[in-house]
């Protein structure tokens, strides 16, 4: 298969221009080699002297010269090196005409790209920052559109899952409570699996019902005149079913209300009994707290005991001093010389009190109410003798 003629023509033109540019570059390189050593040294010295006038630019100039040296020392084809040197020369040539980046940058990039297009074979576009922002915005819009498509697919998938879950829930709600809870509670594992299979079959039937309802709605949309009577009849049936369900719920609510009233009365009585019990316990606790003796303060008791001991020590010291004084007085005074002196100094003890004579106790005569005779009580026995003396 042959390429188009336009492509072949462009390739031929590119090849011819490349050969011409390579010849141009070779001639220029030969002309540069023909320069004398003094000219190159003078040029480099002028460049270095000019760069040294700017402290901030001198390192950048040295770095650029090092880059040139690395390019020349690179292990590559001479034609590739000449192309790179040519591109750098064109870049510096066009950059020397730039006054500021705001006004001249776009034209500089376009001119530079046009001048090296025969070497690079690529075009370079330059635009303002606003164009770049528009490009970024376009890319973001594309990514957002893709995200919207993904979310739409996810939404449809979730809607399908939701419809399935709704069908399952509606099926489970239609099952009576006496089938769902007691059977699962009383039956074993095998019966539970059978019940699970029954639920799955009911869910499938519910899905079929939903599909049939969708088809019915579609047919009704195709034939609206024929479906009015069916819609009215179905509406009446639905209203009747809703009314019956509502009446059943009202009856259940009444029963629940009665049960709640009964349980409320029982709970109220229990609360009253509990309140009375708490009041009695609180009154007993309060009386016990009031009758309880005050708490004993150990520090106060210790302080009082120490104070009492201190007073006792003081009293003992005073008594000891008095004893010493009395001993001293006794030592000074002479003892009684005779018994007469002792009797003369010490008075005799008082005499004992006189003993009263004992009287006989007579009991009054008691008259008997039957025969009129009087009887006298016997006299008491005599007192016991006194104990013998020592």
RAGIWO-V259041 format. One line per field, one symbol per residue. ss: DSSP state (H for helix, E for strand, C for the rest). psi: psi as a letter, one per 30 degrees, with the letter a starting at -180 (. if undefined). burial: 1 if it has 16 or more other ideal C-beta (glycine too) atoms within 10 Angstrom, else 0. A space follows every 50 residues. Layout:
ss->???
psi->???
burial->???
//
This chain:
ss->CCCCHHHHHHHHHHHHHHHHHHHHHHHHHHHHHHCCHHHHHHHHHHHHHH HHCCHHHHHHHHHHHHHHHHHHHCCCCHHHHHHHHHHHHHHHHHHCCCCC HHHHHHHHHHHHHHHCHHHHCCCCCCCCHHHHHHHHHHHHHHHHHHHHHH HHHHHHHHHHHHHHHHHHHHHHHHCCHHHHHHHHHHCCHHHHHHHHHHHH HHHHHHHHHHHHHHHHHHHHHHCCCCHHHHHHHHHHHHHHHHHHHHHHHH HHHHHHHHHHHHHHHHHHHHHHHHHHHHHHHHHHHHHHHHHCCCCCCHHH HHHHHHHHHHHHHHHHHHHHHHHHHHHHHHHHCCCCCCHHHHHHHCCCCC CCCCCCCCCCCCCCCEECCCCCCEECCCCCCCCCCCCCCC
psi->kklleeeeeeeeeeeeeeeeeeeeeeeeeeeefflleeeeeeeeeeeeee effjeffeeeeeeeeeeeeeeefkilkeeeeeeeeeeeeeeeeeffgkel feefeeeeeeeeeefgefeegllkkkllfeeeeeeeeeeeeeeeeeeeee eeeeeeeeeeeeeeeeeeeeeeefklefeeeeefeflaeeeeeeeeeeee eeeeeeeeeeeeeeeeeeeeeeieeffeeeeeeeeeeeeeeeeeeeeeee eeeeeeeeeeeeeeeeeeeeeeeeeeeeeeeeeeeeeeeefkkkkkjeee eeeeeeeeeeeeeeeeeeeeeeeeeeeeeeeekllkelfeeeeeekllll lllkkkkkkkkkklkkkkfefglkkkklklllllllkkl.
burial->00000000000000000000100010000000000000000000000000 10000000000000000000000000000001111100010001000000 00000001000110110010000000000000000000000000000000 00000000000000001100100000000000000000000000100000 01100100000000000000000000100000000000000000000000 00000000000000000000000000000000000000000000000000 00000000000000000000000000000000000000000000000000 0000000000000000000000000000000000000000
//
